Amino acid sequence: MVKRKGTGMLAVWSEVPPEHEEEFNECYNQEHISERLSVPGVLSATRYEAVKSGPNI
């Protein structure tokens, strides 16, 4: 396996109303992440979910 080293990071915080979460997550998972991964130099993508108050995605 070839070791890859990144030189930057992109972080995104989003506040999505509960009634739109399902649509947002589907679009983010199916389109947004794959579009970002197609950009030369982007090595990986990971999503996290907030466990305390604040932006929920």
N, C-alpha and C positions, 0 to 999 in steps of 0.2 A: 504494500500500500504506500502510495506517495503521500508524504506529509505536506499539508498545505498550510500556509501562514497568511493570515489576513493582516491588513494594515489599517483598517477602519471598522466602524460599526454604525449601523442605523438602528435607532430605537423609535418606536411609535407607541403613543398612548392614545386610546380612543374611549369616548364615553358614548355608548350606544343605548338608546332607549330599549327597554325589555321587549317591546312589541316588534322591534326590528332586529333583534339579536340573531335569530335563526337565519334570516336573509343575509345579514352582514357576514356571519361566520361562513356560510356557504360560498359567498362571493370571495371572501378573503382566502379561504382554503383552496378553492378551485381555480381562481383566476389571479388574484393579487400576488400570492407567493410564487406561483409558476412564472409570472411575468418578471418578478424581481430576480428569480434564479436564472432567467435567460440573459440577464445583463452581464457582459464580460467583466470578470473580476469579483462578482458576487459568488461566494463559496457555499453559503448555507443560509437557512432560514429556520427560526424557531419561534413558536408562539407561547405566551405565558398568560395566565389568568390571575387577576388580583384576588387576594384572599381577604383584604381589608378594604375599608372605604377608599374611594378615589376612582380614577378611570377604571372601568371594569374589563377592558380588553387592551 
